[in-house]
Amino acid sequence: QVQLVESGGGLVQAGGSLRLSCSASGRTFSTSAMGWFRQAPGKEREFVATISWSGAIRYSDSVKGRFTVSRDNAQTTVYLQMNSLKPEDTAVYYCAARREMGITTSQIAYAYWGQGTQVTVSS
């Protein structure tokens, strides 16, 4: 059974940092593109960042320069380092994985999703 489990969310003051982790199990994700998405209250889920097995990366304009996505050598864990957090970053953050290698910002291209982890940034 495929599982993606996020961790590392919490409450932080504006300007602070958090590091989210996503642990993948149940199949080999070593060559799969992985992504992070978020959904704020009352809003649609949106793309945050994505990383390929070879290290190709793309960020949304809203987080570029503040967030960093990475993955470990065994390719089983993906991270999202979030710095200079703003109240508008408050959302449930979801990890997602593709079956394919290529990165994309399109949610429908991701076959597997985690349950999400809450990030709350206070002003």
Residue, then its C-alpha position, 0 to 999 in steps of 0.5 A: q500500500v502506497q503511503l505518503v506521510e507528512s510531518g513537521g507542521g506547526l505554529v510559528q511566528a511571522g519571519g520564522s522557519l519550519r521544515l516539512s518532511c514527507s516519507a514515502s513507502g509502499r513502492t519505489f519513488s526513487t525516480s518519481a517526481m515529488g511535489w508540495f501543494r497547500q490549501a488555505p482556508g476557503k481557497e483551492r489547493e495550489f502548487v508550492a514546489t516540485i522536485s525530480w529524481s535528478g534534482a530539477i526543481r520548480y517553485s511557485d512565485s509566491v514562495k520562490g526565494r523563501f522555500t527550498v525543496s530537497r530529497d534524500n539520497a535514497q529518494t524516500t523522503v522529500y523535504l520543504q524548508m520554509n523560511s521567512l514565513k508569512p501569515e499568508d503561508t498558513a495552510v494545510y501542506y500536502c506531499a504528492a508523488r507522480r508515477e512519472m519522472g517529469i516535474t509538473t505543477s499540475q495537481i492532476a498529474y500526481a497519483y499519490w497524496g499524503q494526508g497533509t500537515q497544518v502550518t500556521v503562521s501568526s502575525 
